[in-house]
Amino acid sequence: MIPSIVPRLIAKPEFGPFVLFIGMLAVFYSINPAFLSPLNISNTLTFMVEIGLIALAMTLLMTSGEFDLSVGAVFGFAPVLMWTLFNSGVTSLEVGFVIALLTAALIGATSGWFVTRLKIPSFLVTLGMLLVVRGTALYVTSGFPQRTWSPDGRLLADILVGDFYIGPFRLYMSLFWFIAAVLILHYVLTQSRVGNWIQAAGGNPQAAIARGVNVARTKMGLFILSAVMAAFAGIISSIRTLAANPNSGTGYELEVIAMVVIGGTALTGGRGTIIGTVLGILILRVMRNGIILIGVPGLAYNIFIGAIILGMMALHSGLERRHQGGS
């Protein structure tokens, strides 16, 4: 019984990231026991949530065979828009929040339209959208962070980022939004008809269309989801840090893609895993935190990311060949 289960576990795309994550915990803790202190765990979870929300949506989009390089720009733009509307007295904070999310949805829909209707590769479309959105945020703010805090906004802030303690651990409400997103998107991808459409759209679009799947509509919805989740994450970050910086999220697009790939989602589409992405998020967040605690210069972070991506891709490729070979 057990011998037959082990090969199946090893063959799962989440197995490699899980082993790597456990190994990292052991190494960092052995070098510096403060790595697993309540304060450090709390800080790691806080930063994990904000970029993790983007990675979850990106998992579905990449499973469908597309990318979105504009998520980092949307992460910075959405809170700038919300707080600009609020601080200028145009809207309440709650209305500004809704407008920011709707604007993000429009950005995602525009990217989706270029990709699905004009047949332009998503890499090029979202690279252009990144420049447009980031440029707009910088122009509106003249490159300066926006004032974010006012007593009138405390209700929304408490709902999104209210902090509380569980024993020695300081947690934020954003963690529960992240957990809810994990559960919902995992169900969508693995247990729903929409999940089948997403995987079919990425695996074999022509066959999916022949079976009645509306590939264009599916991808359009995923571009919208990706942009809205990036905006939501950016707003959460702005409330927590008390700053809406137009440059926030710079470089997040590549880090998010790295998290998704490390987690086991196929770059070519057709296969994705939310659980694997959660592990990928944990791996990169723990690594960023751990290398600093053990005294490695933070500038070396990208070296580790690149090495892990190459190692995970080699592992996934080997497991895929074994699976196809029936061994």
C-alpha positions, 0 to 999 in steps of 0.5 A, a space after each residue: 500500500 505505502 510503496 504504491 503511494 510514494 511514487 504517486 506523491 513524488 510524481 506530483 508537481 507540488 512534491 519538489 517545492 514541498 521538499 525544498 520548503 522544508 529543507 529551507 526551514 531546517 537550514 535557516 533555523 539551524 543557522 539562526 534560531 530567531 528565524 522561527 521566532 513569532 515576530 519573524 513568522 508574523 512578518 513573513 506571513 504579512 509580506 507573503 499575503 500581498 504578493 501572494 494574492 497576485 500569484 494565485 490569480 497568475 496561476 490560473 492565467 498561466 494555466 490558460 497559456 497566458 502571462 500578465 506583466 502589468 500586475 506590478 504596475 496595477 499594484 502601484 496604480 490602484 491605491 494611488 487612484 483610490 487615495 487620490 480620489 479620497 484625499 481630493 474629496 471626490 469620493 468616500 474611501 469606500 467608493 474610491 476602493 470600488 472605483 479602483 477595483 473597477 478600473 483594474 478590471 477595465 485594465 485587465 479587460 483591455 489586455 484580454 481584448 488585445 490578446 483574444 481579439 487582435 491575437 497579439 501575444 500576451 507578453 507584448 500586450 501586458 508589457 505595453 500595459 505595464 508602461 501605460 499604467 505605471 506611467 499614469 501613476 507617476 504622472 498623476 502623482 508627479 512621482 511622489 507617494 500619496 497621503 493615505 491615512 484619515 480617521 474616516 477610513 478606519 472601517 475599510 482599513 479594519 476589514 482589509 488589514 485590521 491587526 490582531 494577536 493569536 498568542 505571540 503572533 501578530 496577524 492581519 485580516 489580509 491573511 484571511 483574505 489570502 486563505 479565502 482566495 486559496 480555497 476558492 481558486 483551488 476549488 475553481 481550478 480542480 473541481 469546477 467546469 471553469 477549471 476544466 476550461 482553463 486547463 483546456 484553453 492552455 493545453 490545446 486551445 483548438 481542441 477546446 474550441 472544438 468541444 465548445 469551450 469559449 477560450 476567448 471569454 475564459 482568458 478574458 475573465 482571467 486577465 480581469 481577475 489578474 488585474 483585480 487581484 493585483 489592485 486589491 493586493 496593492 490597496 491592502 499594502 497601502 493601508 498597512 504601510 500608510 503609503 500609496 507609492 506609484 513605484 510600488 510593485 516594481 519587479 513584482 511581475 517577474 517574482 510572481 511568475 517565479 513563484 508560480 513556476 516554482 510551484 509546478 504550473 507549466 510555463 506552456 499552459 495546460 497544467 496549474 496548481 494553487 497548492 504548488 503556488 502557495 508553496 512557491 510563495 512561501 519558498 521565495 518569501 522565506 528565502 528573502 527573509 532567511 538569507 538576510 537573517 543569516 547574514 547573506 547580502 540581500 542583493 544576492 536574492 536574485 541569484 537564489 531565485 534564478 538557481 531555484 527556478 532552474 532547479 525546479 524546472 529541471 525537476 519538473 521536466 524529469 518528472 514529466 518525462 518519467 510520467 510520459 514514459 510510464 515509469 
